[in-house]
Amino acid sequence: MLSGLSKMLTNQPSRASSRLALLISLAGVVVGVGAGFLVGVNPNLLVLALVGVAVLILFFAKFEQTVLGLIILRTSLDPFSNQQVPAAFAIGLNALTLLYVIVQILLRKKVYTDKFFWIFGTWVGLQGIWVVLPALGWGLGSAYVATYMREWLRIFSWAMVYLLVMQLKDRIHPRKIISALFFSLPIPVIAGFMQVFLPTSVLPSFLLCHTDGMAVIDSCITSTLGHPSGFGTFLLLFIALTIWKLGHVQERRLWIILLTMLTFLLVISKSFTSLIMLIVFIIALIAPRMDFLKLIAGGLFLAIVIGFFANTELGQERINSLFATPLFNPDMDISRTILLSFGDGNSFNWRIAHWSFLLQSWQNSPILGYGLATSPYLSLFAGYYAHNDYVRFLAEGGLVGFTLFLMFLALQFIRLVQLLRSSPIGSIQRSLCSTMIAILVAIMVGMSSDNIWNHTTLFSYWWVILAVIGWNWEDEPKEQRFFSA
């Protein structure tokens, strides 16, 4: 079954081999019992279990290819959320990562980590506070234990992605890993264009947009990621990587075409937050460089994007809605905004009202909040996340959780700045650091008006890049087992 492991056992110390053999035997028993249980619960789940076994074999036989393949696959899973496929994928990836680390330790081989992984792991561990305390009666109490745990496991899976990608160090050049990420684009991009140009009557059911799980929304661009905002931030990340690629390739035509396609989909996706994040990203990317040509190019790119958006029906609607908020209308106050939010259809006023209700709830538990992922239960607008990740962490984690969240963002920024300063001037690594800093600034701005923290696909790829960005970019690894890029 696990023939890929046999090569790993060759010439290894007998004690490690016996331990590993025992581990594999136990794993076989677990797989057998689990398969029998799944058949009894739902025969369809047996197929998922068999796929998991096949992935396990490939994981050890073709480690590099399997890891990158699983990462690329992530963009195609959200249409099957009702079948719990993304959750099962995350749990399986966590199990594979931990299994690989255990095997490496038993075989006395190196497990690659870096300083930031331990910072990341510590922060994830501390988030367990908002699982344990509510389960013991704090905040909303033990009735929402499944909610707390599900959110913590989602965050934990990001740390496992980081750790798993770190194991590719000295096997694949970091540039090739990032190039491999572009293979995650075809399915979401094709699905996005299908939603743009095809009527809903001919779209497959998993590409139809629904509201409250019932009515179909026409002209909704979510691709395979389930929500226009999630699709928009995913596109933003790859727009940024494409711009980075354009600065380091000789043949630019295909990359320019890709950039045009991704930008078009982002603007047409109806995600106003993603558009603002794109504008912030471009400004953050070009502002420190003060290069005249890049300033002109960036300004022209922004002018085209903003002009295209402003001339769409959605763009005009969004702009008019923005001027009907207290921010731009002196005749509007918070009380009137809250009253209007229940029926005026203005999403900006709705956000202000929602934040007000969440902050009122936070005042009743200001130090430790209520627990992970509890914001949908803390407002009169029940069932909705905060649409502001800073308000979310304040309500869910109190001042302690909010402070830890800001520290975590700051530590990512500090790490990128340190890598920027230590990388050679004009190098591809230094350019990527600048790009990542600009993306992080855009994410932090987007977090002020949307649920960016819920965009699992965005952060899954973010952690992949953050894991490899600190590697040696100058020399090719001795072992090259993947494609050339």
C-alpha positions as CSV (number, residue, x, y, z in Angstrom):
1,M,0.0,0.0,0.0
2,L,2.6,2.5,1.1
3,S,5.3,1.4,-1.4
4,G,6.6,5.0,-1.5
5,L,7.7,4.6,2.0
6,S,9.9,1.6,1.3
7,K,12.6,3.7,-0.3
8,M,12.6,5.9,2.7
9,L,13.2,2.9,5.0
10,T,16.3,1.7,3.1
11,N,19.5,2.1,5.0
12,Q,17.8,3.7,7.9
13,P,18.6,2.8,11.5
14,S,16.7,-0.3,12.5
15,R,15.1,1.3,15.5
16,A,13.6,4.1,13.4
17,S,12.5,1.5,10.8
18,S,10.7,-0.6,13.4
19,R,9.0,2.5,14.8
20,L,7.9,3.6,11.4
21,A,6.7,0.1,10.6
22,L,4.6,0.1,13.8
23,L,3.3,3.5,12.8
24,I,2.3,2.3,9.4
25,S,0.6,-0.7,10.8
26,L,-1.4,1.4,13.2
27,A,-2.3,3.7,10.3
28,G,-3.5,0.7,8.3
29,V,-5.8,-0.3,11.2
30,V,-7.2,3.2,11.5
31,V,-7.8,3.4,7.8
32,G,-9.6,0.0,7.8
33,V,-11.8,0.9,10.8
34,G,-12.5,4.3,9.4
35,A,-13.5,2.9,6.0
36,G,-16.0,0.6,7.7
37,F,-17.4,3.4,9.7
38,L,-17.8,5.6,6.6
39,V,-19.6,2.9,4.8
40,G,-22.1,2.6,7.6
41,V,-22.6,6.4,7.9
42,N,-22.6,7.3,4.2
43,P,-21.3,5.1,1.4
44,N,-20.4,8.2,-0.6
45,L,-17.8,9.1,2.0
46,L,-16.0,5.8,1.3
47,V,-15.0,7.3,-2.1
48,L,-13.5,10.3,-0.2
49,A,-11.6,7.9,2.1
50,L,-10.2,5.9,-0.9
51,V,-9.0,9.2,-2.5
52,G,-7.3,10.0,0.8
53,V,-5.5,6.7,0.7
54,A,-4.3,7.3,-2.9
55,V,-3.1,10.8,-1.9
56,L,-1.3,9.3,1.1
57,I,0.6,7.0,-1.2
58,L,1.5,9.7,-3.6
59,F,2.4,12.0,-0.8
60,F,5.4,9.8,0.1
61,A,6.2,8.5,-3.4
62,K,6.0,11.9,-5.2
63,F,6.3,14.3,-2.3
64,E,7.1,17.6,-4.2
65,Q,4.6,17.1,-7.0
66,T,1.8,16.0,-4.5
67,V,2.3,19.0,-2.2
68,L,2.2,21.5,-5.1
69,G,-0.8,19.6,-6.6
70,L,-2.8,19.8,-3.4
71,I,-2.0,23.5,-3.0
72,I,-3.1,24.2,-6.6
73,L,-6.3,22.1,-6.1
74,R,-7.5,24.4,-3.3
75,T,-9.2,26.9,-5.7
76,S,-11.6,24.3,-7.1
77,L,-13.1,23.0,-3.8
78,D,-15.5,25.8,-2.6
79,P,-18.3,24.8,-4.9
80,F,-18.5,21.6,-2.8
81,S,-18.8,23.4,0.5
82,N,-22.2,21.9,1.2
83,Q,-20.6,18.5,1.0
84,Q,-17.9,19.6,3.5
85,V,-15.2,19.0,0.9
86,P,-13.0,22.0,1.8
87,A,-13.2,21.1,5.4
88,A,-12.2,17.5,4.7
89,F,-9.4,18.8,2.5
90,A,-8.1,21.0,5.3
91,I,-8.2,18.2,7.9
92,G,-6.5,15.8,5.5
93,L,-3.8,18.3,4.7
94,N,-3.2,18.8,8.4
95,A,-3.0,15.1,9.0
96,L,-0.6,14.6,6.1
97,T,1.7,17.4,7.3
98,L,1.8,16.0,10.9
99,L,2.4,12.5,9.5
100,Y,5.3,13.7,7.4
101,V,6.9,15.5,10.3
102,I,6.6,12.4,12.5
103,V,8.1,10.2,9.8
104,Q,11.0,12.7,9.3
105,I,11.6,12.7,13.1
106,L,11.5,8.9,13.3
107,L,14.0,8.7,10.4
108,R,16.2,11.3,12.0
109,K,15.8,13.6,9.1
110,K,15.6,17.4,9.2
111,V,12.3,19.1,9.6
112,Y,12.5,22.6,8.1
113,T,11.2,25.5,10.0
114,D,12.1,29.2,10.4
115,K,11.6,31.8,13.1
116,F,8.4,33.1,11.7
117,F,6.8,29.6,11.8
118,W,7.3,29.5,15.5
119,I,5.8,33.0,15.8
120,F,2.9,31.8,13.6
121,G,2.5,28.6,15.6
122,T,2.5,30.5,18.9
123,W,-0.1,32.9,17.7
124,V,-2.3,30.0,16.5
125,G,-1.9,28.3,19.9
126,L,-2.9,31.4,21.7
127,Q,-6.1,31.5,19.7
128,G,-7.0,28.4,21.5
129,I,-7.8,30.6,24.5
130,W,-11.0,31.6,22.7
131,V,-11.9,27.9,22.3
132,V,-11.2,26.7,25.8
133,L,-12.6,29.6,27.8
134,P,-16.0,29.8,26.0
135,A,-16.2,26.0,26.2
136,L,-15.9,26.4,30.0
137,G,-18.7,28.9,30.2
138,W,-17.1,32.2,29.2
139,G,-18.8,34.5,26.6
140,L,-21.5,32.6,24.7
141,G,-20.7,29.4,26.6
142,S,-20.4,25.8,25.5
143,A,-23.3,25.8,23.1
144,Y,-21.1,27.1,20.3
145,V,-18.1,24.8,20.9
146,A,-18.3,23.5,17.3
147,T,-18.1,27.0,16.0
148,Y,-15.1,27.9,18.1
149,M,-13.3,24.7,17.2
150,R,-14.1,24.9,13.5
151,E,-12.6,28.4,13.3
152,W,-9.5,27.4,15.2
153,L,-8.9,24.4,12.9
154,R,-9.2,26.7,9.9
155,I,-6.5,28.9,11.3
156,F,-4.4,25.9,12.4
157,S,-4.6,24.6,8.8
158,W,-2.8,27.8,7.6
159,A,0.1,27.1,9.9
160,M,0.2,23.5,8.5
161,V,0.3,24.9,5.0
162,Y,3.3,27.0,6.0
163,L,5.0,24.1,7.6
164,L,4.4,21.7,4.7
165,V,5.7,24.2,2.1
166,M,8.8,24.6,4.3
167,Q,9.6,21.0,3.7
168,L,10.2,21.8,0.0
169,K,13.2,23.8,1.0
170,D,16.4,22.7,-0.8
171,R,14.2,20.6,-3.1
172,I,12.6,23.2,-5.3
173,H,13.7,26.7,-6.1
174,P,11.2,29.2,-4.5
175,R,10.7,30.9,-7.9
176,K,9.4,27.6,-9.3
177,I,7.0,27.1,-6.4
178,I,5.5,30.6,-7.0
179,S,5.3,29.8,-10.7
180,A,3.5,26.6,-9.9
181,L,0.8,28.6,-8.1
182,F,-0.3,30.1,-11.4
183,F,-1.7,26.6,-12.3
184,S,-4.4,27.3,-9.8
185,L,-5.8,30.1,-12.1
186,P,-7.3,28.3,-15.1
187,I,-10.4,26.8,-13.4
188,P,-11.4,29.9,-11.4
189,V,-10.7,32.2,-14.4
190,I,-12.7,30.0,-16.8
191,A,-15.5,29.8,-14.3
192,G,-15.5,33.5,-13.9
193,F,-15.7,34.2,-17.6
194,M,-18.5,31.7,-17.8
195,Q,-20.5,33.7,-15.2
196,V,-19.7,37.0,-17.1
197,F,-20.7,35.9,-20.6
198,L,-23.2,33.0,-20.2
199,P,-26.8,33.3,-18.9
200,T,-27.6,31.7,-15.6
201,S,-29.9,29.3,-17.4
202,V,-27.0,27.4,-19.0
203,L,-24.5,27.6,-16.1
204,P,-23.9,24.4,-14.0
205,S,-25.6,24.5,-10.6
206,F,-22.3,24.9,-8.7
207,L,-21.6,28.2,-10.5
208,L,-25.0,29.8,-9.7
209,C,-25.0,32.5,-7.1
210,H,-27.6,32.3,-4.4
211,T,-28.9,34.6,-1.6
212,D,-29.7,32.9,1.7
213,G,-29.5,29.6,-0.2
214,M,-32.7,30.2,-2.1
215,A,-33.0,32.8,-4.9
216,V,-30.5,32.9,-7.8
217,I,-28.7,36.2,-8.3
218,D,-28.1,37.2,-11.9
219,S,-24.8,38.5,-13.0
220,C,-23.0,37.5,-9.8
221,I,-19.3,36.8,-10.3
222,T,-18.0,34.4,-7.7
223,S,-16.2,31.8,-9.9
224,T,-15.4,28.7,-7.8
225,L,-14.7,30.7,-4.6
226,G,-18.2,31.1,-3.4
227,H,-18.4,34.9,-3.0
228,P,-17.5,38.0,-5.2
229,S,-15.2,39.4,-2.5
230,G,-13.3,36.1,-2.0
231,F,-12.9,35.8,-5.8
232,G,-11.8,39.5,-5.9
233,T,-9.0,39.2,-3.3
234,F,-7.8,35.9,-4.9
235,L,-7.5,37.8,-8.2
236,L,-5.8,40.7,-6.4
237,L,-3.1,38.3,-5.2
238,F,-2.4,37.0,-8.7
239,I,-2.6,40.4,-10.3
240,A,0.2,41.4,-7.8
241,L,2.2,38.3,-8.7
242,T,1.7,38.9,-12.4
243,I,3.0,42.4,-12.1
244,W,6.0,41.0,-10.2
245,K,6.6,38.5,-13.0
246,L,6.4,41.3,-15.6
247,G,9.5,42.9,-14.0
248,H,11.6,39.8,-14.4
249,V,10.7,38.1,-17.7
250,Q,11.8,38.8,-21.2
251,E,8.6,37.6,-23.0
252,R,5.9,39.8,-21.6
253,R,3.0,39.4,-24.0
254,L,1.3,36.4,-22.3
255,W,1.8,38.0,-18.9
256,I,0.2,41.3,-20.1
257,I,-2.8,39.3,-21.5
258,L,-3.1,37.5,-18.1
259,L,-2.9,40.8,-16.2
260,T,-5.7,42.2,-18.4
261,M,-7.9,39.2,-17.9
262,L,-7.5,39.1,-14.1
263,T,-8.0,42.9,-13.8
264,F,-11.2,42.7,-15.9
265,L,-12.6,39.9,-13.8
266,L,-11.8,41.8,-10.6
267,V,-13.5,45.0,-11.7
268,I,-16.5,43.1,-13.0
269,S,-16.8,40.9,-9.9
270,K,-18.9,43.5,-8.1
271,S,-16.5,43.5,-5.1
272,F,-16.0,47.1,-4.2
273,T,-13.6,46.2,-1.4
274,S,-11.3,44.3,-3.8
275,L,-11.2,47.3,-6.2
276,I,-10.2,49.6,-3.3
277,M,-7.6,47.0,-2.3
278,L,-6.2,47.0,-5.9
279,I,-5.9,50.8,-5.8
280,V,-4.2,50.7,-2.5
281,F,-1.8,47.9,-3.7
282,I,-0.7,49.9,-6.7
283,I,-0.1,53.0,-4.7
284,A,1.8,51.1,-2.0
285,L,3.9,49.4,-4.7
286,I,4.9,52.4,-6.7
287,A,5.1,55.1,-4.0
288,P,8.4,54.1,-2.4
289,R,10.2,53.7,-5.7
290,M,9.7,57.2,-7.1
291,D,10.5,56.0,-10.6
292,F,9.0,58.3,-13.1
293,L,8.1,55.6,-15.7
294,K,6.7,53.3,-13.0
295,L,4.6,56.2,-11.6
296,I,3.2,56.9,-15.0
297,A,2.5,53.2,-15.7
298,G,0.9,52.8,-12.3
299,G,-1.2,56.0,-12.7
300,L,-2.3,54.9,-16.1
301,F,-3.3,51.5,-14.9
302,L,-5.3,53.0,-12.0
303,A,-7.0,55.5,-14.3
304,I,-8.1,52.7,-16.6
305,V,-9.4,50.5,-13.8
306,I,-11.2,53.3,-12.0
307,G,-12.6,54.7,-15.2
308,F,-13.9,51.3,-16.3
309,F,-15.5,50.7,-12.9
310,A,-17.1,54.2,-12.7
311,N,-18.8,53.7,-16.0
312,T,-20.5,50.5,-15.0
313,E,-23.9,50.4,-13.4
314,L,-22.5,48.9,-10.3
315,G,-19.8,51.5,-10.0
316,Q,-22.3,54.4,-10.2
317,E,-24.5,52.7,-7.7
318,R,-21.6,52.2,-5.3
319,I,-20.4,55.8,-5.6
320,N,-23.9,57.2,-5.0
321,S,-24.3,54.9,-2.0
322,L,-21.0,56.1,-0.5
323,F,-22.2,59.7,-0.7
324,A,-25.3,58.7,1.3
325,T,-23.2,57.8,4.4
326,P,-22.1,59.9,7.4
327,L,-18.6,60.0,6.0
328,F,-19.6,62.2,3.1
329,N,-23.0,63.5,4.1
330,P,-23.0,65.9,7.1
331,D,-26.8,65.5,7.4
332,M,-26.4,61.9,8.3
333,D,-25.7,60.8,11.9
334,I,-25.2,57.4,13.4
335,S,-28.7,57.1,14.8
336,R,-30.3,57.9,11.4
337,T,-27.8,55.6,9.7
338,I,-28.9,52.7,11.9
339,L,-32.5,53.4,11.2
340,L,-32.0,53.6,7.4
341,S,-29.8,50.5,7.4
342,F,-32.9,48.3,7.9
343,G,-34.4,49.2,4.6
344,D,-32.5,51.6,2.4
345,G,-30.3,48.9,0.7
346,N,-27.2,50.9,1.2
347,S,-24.5,48.4,2.2
348,F,-22.2,51.1,3.6
349,N,-24.9,52.3,6.1
350,W,-25.6,48.7,6.9
351,R,-22.0,48.2,7.8
352,I,-22.0,51.2,10.1
353,A,-25.1,49.9,11.9
354,H,-23.7,46.4,12.1
355,W,-20.4,47.6,13.6
356,S,-22.3,49.7,16.1
357,F,-24.3,46.7,17.3
358,L,-21.1,44.6,17.6
359,L,-19.3,47.3,19.6
360,Q,-22.2,47.5,21.9
361,S,-21.9,43.7,22.5
362,W,-18.2,44.0,23.0
363,Q,-18.7,46.5,25.8
364,N,-20.3,43.7,27.9
365,S,-17.1,41.6,27.6
366,P,-14.3,44.0,26.8
367,I,-11.3,42.0,27.9
368,L,-11.7,38.6,26.3
369,G,-14.7,38.9,24.1
370,Y,-17.0,36.0,23.3
371,G,-15.0,33.4,21.4
372,L,-13.8,32.6,17.8
373,A,-16.3,33.2,15.0
374,T,-19.0,34.4,17.3
375,S,-19.6,37.8,15.6
376,P,-22.6,36.5,13.6
377,Y,-24.4,36.0,17.0
378,L,-23.5,39.4,18.6
379,S,-25.5,41.8,16.4
380,L,-29.1,42.5,15.5
381,F,-28.1,41.5,12.0
382,A,-27.7,37.9,13.1
383,G,-25.9,35.5,10.8
384,Y,-23.5,38.0,9.3
385,Y,-19.8,38.4,10.1
386,A,-18.5,41.8,11.1
387,H,-17.5,43.0,7.6
388,N,-14.6,44.6,9.5
389,D,-11.9,42.3,10.8
390,Y,-10.7,44.7,13.4
391,V,-14.2,45.0,14.9
392,R,-14.5,41.2,14.5
393,F,-11.4,40.5,16.6
394,L,-12.4,43.1,19.1
395,A,-15.8,41.6,19.6
396,E,-14.7,38.0,19.5
397,G,-11.4,38.2,21.3
398,G,-11.8,41.4,23.4
399,L,-8.8,43.7,23.9
400,V,-6.5,40.8,24.4
401,G,-7.4,39.1,21.1
402,F,-7.5,42.4,19.2
403,T,-4.0,43.3,20.4
404,L,-2.7,39.9,19.5
405,F,-4.2,40.2,16.0
406,L,-2.5,43.6,15.5
407,M,0.8,42.2,16.7
408,F,0.5,39.3,14.3
409,L,-0.1,41.7,11.4
410,A,2.8,43.9,12.5
411,L,5.2,40.9,12.8
412,Q,4.4,39.9,9.2
413,F,5.2,43.4,8.1
414,I,8.4,43.5,10.1
415,R,9.5,40.1,8.6
416,L,8.9,41.3,5.0
417,V,10.8,44.6,5.7
418,Q,13.7,42.7,7.2
419,L,13.9,40.4,4.2
420,L,13.6,43.4,1.8
421,R,16.6,45.0,3.5
422,S,18.7,41.9,3.5
423,S,18.1,40.8,-0.1
424,P,20.3,42.1,-2.9
425,I,19.3,45.4,-4.6
426,G,17.6,44.6,-7.9
427,S,17.1,41.0,-7.1
428,I,13.9,39.0,-7.8
429,Q,13.6,38.3,-4.1
430,R,13.7,42.0,-3.1
431,S,11.1,42.8,-5.7
432,L,8.8,40.1,-4.3
433,C,9.3,41.5,-0.8
434,S,8.1,44.9,-2.1
435,T,5.1,43.2,-3.8
436,M,4.2,41.3,-0.6
437,I,4.4,44.4,1.5
438,A,2.1,46.2,-0.9
439,I,-0.3,43.3,-0.8
440,L,-0.2,43.3,3.0
441,V,-1.0,47.0,3.1
442,A,-4.0,46.4,0.8
443,I,-5.2,43.5,2.9
444,M,-5.0,45.6,6.1
445,V,-7.1,48.3,4.4
446,G,-9.6,45.8,3.0
447,M,-10.0,44.4,6.5
448,S,-11.6,47.7,7.6
449,S,-14.7,47.1,5.5
450,D,-15.0,43.4,4.7
451,N,-14.5,39.8,6.0
452,I,-11.0,39.4,4.5
453,W,-10.1,37.1,7.3
454,N,-12.7,34.6,6.0
455,H,-11.0,34.4,2.6
456,T,-9.3,31.0,3.2
457,T,-8.0,30.6,-0.4
458,L,-6.3,34.0,-0.3
459,F,-4.5,33.2,2.9
460,S,-3.6,29.7,1.9
461,Y,-1.6,31.1,-1.0
462,W,-0.4,34.0,1.1
463,W,1.3,31.6,3.6
464,V,2.8,29.6,0.7
465,I,4.6,32.7,-0.5
466,L,5.5,33.9,3.0
467,A,7.1,30.5,3.6
468,V,9.4,30.6,0.6
469,I,10.2,34.2,0.5
470,G,12.9,33.8,3.1
471,W,14.8,31.0,1.3
472,N,18.0,31.3,-0.7
473,W,16.9,32.7,-4.0
474,E,20.4,32.9,-5.5
475,D,21.4,29.3,-5.9
476,E,19.4,26.4,-7.5
477,P,18.8,23.5,-5.1
478,K,20.7,20.3,-5.7
479,E,17.5,18.4,-6.1
480,Q,15.2,19.6,-8.9
481,R,12.3,17.3,-9.1
482,F,9.7,19.5,-10.6
483,F,9.2,21.6,-13.7
484,S,11.4,24.4,-14.9
485,A,9.9,27.9,-14.6
